[in-house]
Amino acid sequence: MRYLFALFLALVLYSTTAVSTTIGSYYIPKLVVDKQQGLFIKMHNQVLQRISLDANLIIQPTKRTQRDFKQYKLEAYFPELLENLPKASVIISEPFYLKKIVLFTKLGSDIKTINDLEGKLVGAVTGYSYGENITQNPAIHLDYTKNDDVNIERLMRGYIDAIIGDSKSTVAAIEGSKFAQMIHYDLTAPLDVLEVFYVCQDSLSGKTLCTAINDALTQMKTEGIIELDLASGYANIAL
């Protein structure tokens, strides 16, 4: 009863404060493809359905989405990580997904942990997020390229000592390469686990929107549609 009252109150407040709601996102393979396709899009549509909100979704390049949010052209956007927040004053939802940061090395390498990366040249991809434990460590020398495929070639040629990536796109790139059997990684032992969430404006309507989104996400977690385990990095959206 308390949950239903909180959800009702959030919806009433939102309907009285938001005339038109525009939410942003950006292309991520398999997760955000277009307005109808992608795992995160399916989840987003489920959230909107549960809070009875008919919001306009705009999919643009990442930097343009963040810029439009800073200029108050968007009430909210998703997905986002803590290290990439576009401004200091924002409201974030509870996490709806987890991003594993995974270490990739040649078979037989003695590089196993974040500490082992210190003093090494590590391949990364421009625009990707790896968590402050890695990016803010001055002893880890990140060398950015345009995609995972380039890093795989560089690793095998000995130009870099290791690759950091995620459990989705980087693994897919490795499995699709001719070096798949020559690269080691362990998805059960991520270097870091990053929470993924919605970002809302720090305003009355933004706070009300994030409250309603949180209510929908909590309900989906209770129903087992969204499953998250921060310790292992396990994340599943069953849609």
C-alpha positions in Angstrom: 0.0 0.0 0.0 2.9 2.4 0.9 4.5 1.7 -2.5 1.3 2.3 -4.4 0.7 5.6 -2.6 4.3 6.7 -3.3 4.0 5.8 -7.0 0.6 7.6 -7.2 2.0 10.7 -5.5 5.0 10.8 -7.9 2.8 10.5 -10.9 0.5 13.2 -9.7 3.3 15.6 -9.0 4.9 14.8 -12.3 1.8 15.4 -14.3 1.4 18.8 -12.7 5.0 19.9 -13.2 5.9 18.5 -16.7 4.1 19.8 -19.8 6.4 18.0 -22.2 9.1 15.5 -21.4 12.1 14.8 -23.6 14.5 12.0 -22.7 17.8 11.4 -24.5 19.9 8.4 -25.3 22.7 7.4 -27.7 23.6 4.5 -29.9 25.2 1.5 -28.2 25.4 -1.8 -30.1 22.6 -4.2 -29.0 21.6 -1.9 -26.2 20.4 1.3 -27.9 19.9 0.7 -31.6 17.0 3.0 -32.4 13.7 4.1 -30.8 12.3 0.6 -31.0 15.3 -1.7 -30.8 17.9 -2.5 -28.1 17.8 -4.0 -24.6 17.9 -0.7 -22.9 15.2 0.7 -25.2 12.9 -2.2 -24.3 13.6 -1.6 -20.6 13.0 2.2 -21.0 9.7 1.6 -22.8 8.7 -0.7 -19.9 9.6 2.0 -17.4 7.5 4.6 -19.3 4.5 2.2 -19.5 4.7 1.6 -15.7 4.7 5.3 -14.9 2.1 6.1 -17.6 4.4 8.7 -19.2 4.4 9.5 -22.9 7.8 11.0 -23.3 9.7 11.9 -26.4 12.9 9.9 -26.9 15.8 11.5 -28.9 18.8 9.4 -29.9 21.9 11.4 -30.8 25.7 11.1 -30.5 26.8 10.9 -26.9 28.4 14.3 -26.7 25.4 16.0 -28.2 23.1 14.2 -25.8 25.2 15.4 -22.8 25.4 19.0 -24.3 21.6 19.1 -24.8 21.1 18.0 -21.2 23.5 20.7 -19.9 21.5 23.2 -21.9 18.2 21.9 -20.4 16.9 20.7 -23.7 16.5 17.2 -22.1 14.7 16.4 -18.9 16.7 13.2 -18.6 18.9 10.8 -20.5 20.3 7.3 -20.2 22.5 5.3 -19.8 25.2 7.1 -17.8 28.0 6.3 -15.4 29.3 8.4 -12.4 32.6 9.4 -14.1 30.8 10.9 -17.1 28.2 13.1 -15.4 27.9 16.3 -17.6 27.6 18.7 -14.7 27.9 18.7 -10.9 24.2 19.2 -10.0 22.1 16.4 -11.3 19.7 13.7 -10.0 20.5 10.1 -10.8 18.2 7.1 -10.6 19.1 3.8 -9.0 21.1 1.5 -11.2 19.3 -0.5 -13.9 22.4 -2.2 -15.2 26.1 -3.0 -14.4 29.1 -2.6 -16.6 31.9 -5.0 -16.0 35.4 -3.7 -16.7 37.4 -6.7 -17.9 41.1 -7.3 -18.4 42.3 -8.9 -21.7 45.8 -10.2 -22.1 47.8 -12.7 -24.3 47.6 -16.2 -23.0 50.4 -16.8 -20.4 50.6 -13.1 -19.4 51.4 -12.5 -15.7 49.1 -9.4 -15.7 46.1 -10.3 -13.6 44.9 -7.3 -11.5 44.6 -3.5 -11.6 47.9 -3.3 -9.6 49.6 -5.4 -12.4 48.6 -2.7 -14.9 50.8 -0.1 -13.2 53.7 0.8 -15.4 52.1 -1.0 -18.4 50.8 0.4 -21.7 47.1 -0.5 -21.7 44.8 -0.3 -24.8 41.5 1.5 -24.4 38.8 2.9 -26.7 38.1 6.6 -27.0 34.8 7.6 -25.5 34.4 4.4 -23.4 34.2 4.5 -19.6 36.5 2.4 -17.4 35.9 3.7 -13.9 38.0 6.1 -11.8 40.0 3.3 -10.2 41.7 2.9 -13.6 41.4 6.3 -15.3 42.6 8.3 -12.2 45.6 6.1 -11.5 48.6 7.9 -12.9 50.7 4.8 -12.9 48.4 3.1 -15.5 49.3 4.4 -19.0 46.1 4.3 -21.1 46.6 4.4 -24.9 43.4 5.2 -26.7 42.3 4.0 -30.2 39.1 4.2 -32.2 37.8 0.6 -31.5 38.5 -2.8 -29.9 39.6 -4.3 -33.2 42.6 -2.0 -33.4 43.5 -2.8 -29.8 43.4 -6.5 -30.5 45.8 -6.2 -33.4 48.1 -4.0 -31.3 48.0 -6.5 -28.4 49.0 -9.4 -30.6 51.8 -7.4 -32.2 53.2 -6.5 -28.8 52.6 -2.8 -29.1 50.5 -2.8 -25.8 50.7 -5.0 -22.7 47.0 -5.5 -22.1 43.5 -4.3 -23.1 40.7 -3.1 -20.8 37.2 -3.4 -22.1 33.7 -4.6 -21.2 31.9 -7.9 -21.1 29.8 -7.1 -24.2 31.4 -5.2 -27.0 35.0 -6.1 -26.3 34.3 -9.8 -25.9 32.3 -9.7 -29.1 35.2 -8.1 -31.0 37.6 -10.8 -29.6 35.3 -13.7 -30.5 35.0 -12.3 -34.0 38.7 -11.9 -34.5 41.3 -14.5 -35.7 43.0 -14.2 -32.3 40.1 -15.5 -30.2 42.0 -18.5 -28.9 45.1 -16.5 -28.1 43.6 -14.0 -25.7 42.8 -14.6 -22.1 40.0 -13.0 -20.0 37.9 -13.9 -17.0 34.4 -12.5 -16.8 34.0 -13.8 -13.3 36.8 -11.5 -12.0 36.2 -8.0 -13.4 38.6 -5.2 -12.6 35.7 -3.0 -11.6 31.9 -2.9 -11.8 30.2 0.4 -12.8 26.6 1.2 -12.1 24.5 2.4 -15.0 21.6 4.7 -14.5 19.3 7.6 -15.7 20.4 11.2 -15.2 17.7 13.8 -14.5 17.8 17.5 -14.1 18.2 18.9 -10.6 14.8 20.6 -10.6 11.3 19.8 -9.2 10.2 18.1 -12.4 13.6 16.2 -12.7 13.4 15.0 -9.1 9.8 13.9 -9.6 10.7 12.1 -12.9 13.6 10.3 -11.2 11.4 9.3 -8.3 8.8 7.8 -10.7 11.6 6.0 -12.7 13.0 4.6 -9.4 9.6 3.2 -8.5 9.3 1.4 -11.8 12.8 0.0 -11.6 12.2 -1.2 -8.0 9.1 -2.9 -9.2 10.9 -4.6 -12.1 13.7 -5.8 -9.7 11.1 -7.2 -7.3 9.5 -9.1 -10.2 12.9 -10.4 -11.3 12.9 -8.6 -14.6 16.0 -6.7 -13.6 18.7 -8.6 -11.8 21.9 -7.0 -10.5 24.7 -8.2 -8.3 27.3 -5.5 -7.6 29.8 -8.0 -6.1 30.1 -10.1 -9.2 29.0 -7.6 -11.8 26.2 -9.9 -12.9 23.4 -7.9 -14.7 20.4 -9.2 -16.5 17.3 -7.5 -18.0 14.8 -10.2 -18.9 12.8 -8.5 -21.7 
